[in-house]
């Protein structure tokens, strides 16, 4: 029993130290990530939203060009056959 108690205490102390070390590493990691994001000045969520907005605008323009082409082809065809 005399050997068991010190081993249990040592194991508990080691487990607590590991938990504290993991928490400290997580804090350092988060700080580094925040610092990198602040330096880069890029917000990925904002950039993704802008990309979707530009994609929708591009698709709308492509649809407008396609519709204009159809209208002009119809007009040219009616002039040639009319």
C-alpha positions in Angstrom: 0.0 0.0 0.0 2.9 2.3 0.7 4.2 2.0 -2.9 0.7 2.4 -4.4 -0.1 5.8 -2.9 3.0 7.6 -4.2 2.6 6.0 -7.6 -1.1 7.1 -7.7 -0.1 10.7 -6.7 2.7 10.8 -9.2 0.3 9.5 -11.9 -2.3 12.1 -11.0 0.3 14.9 -11.0 1.6 13.7 -14.4 -1.9 13.7 -15.8 -2.6 17.2 -14.5 0.7 18.4 -16.0 -0.2 16.9 -19.4 -3.6 18.5 -19.3 -2.1 21.9 -18.4 0.5 21.5 -21.1 -2.2 20.6 -23.7 -4.2 23.7 -22.7 -1.1 25.9 -23.0 -0.2 24.4 -26.4 -3.8 25.1 -27.6 -3.6 28.7 -26.4 -0.3 29.1 -28.2 -1.7 27.6 -31.4 -4.7 29.8 -31.3 -2.6 32.9 -30.8 -0.4 31.9 -33.7 -3.4 31.4 -35.9 -4.8 34.7 -34.9 -1.5 36.5 -35.6 -1.2 34.8 -39.0 -4.8 35.8 -39.9 -4.2 39.4 -38.8 -1.0 39.7 -40.8 -2.5 38.2 -43.9 -5.6 40.4 -43.6 -7.8 37.7 -45.3 -11.0 36.6 -43.8 -11.8 33.3 -45.5 -15.6 33.4 -44.8 -15.8 36.9 -46.3 -13.7 35.8 -49.3 -16.0 32.8 -49.9 -19.1 35.0 -49.7 -17.6 37.4 -52.3 -16.6 34.5 -54.5 -20.2 33.3 -54.5 -21.4 36.7 -55.3 -19.1 37.1 -58.2 -20.0 33.7 -59.5 -23.7 34.5 -59.5 -23.0 37.8 -61.3 -20.9 36.0 -63.9 -23.7 33.5 -64.4 -26.2 36.3 -64.8 -24.0 38.0 -67.4 -23.6 34.7 -69.3 -27.3 34.2 -69.3 -27.8 37.8 -70.6 -25.3 37.3 -73.4 -27.0 34.0 -74.4 -30.4 35.7 -74.4 -29.0 38.6 -76.5 -27.5 36.2 -79.0 -30.8 34.4 -79.4 -32.6 37.7 -79.9 -30.1 38.8 -82.5 -30.2 35.5 -84.3 -34.0 35.6 -84.4 -33.9 39.2 -85.7 -31.3 38.4 -88.4 -33.3 35.3 -89.5 -36.5 37.3 -89.7 -34.8 40.0 -91.8 -33.3 37.5 -94.2 -36.5 35.5 -94.7 -38.9 38.4 -94.4 
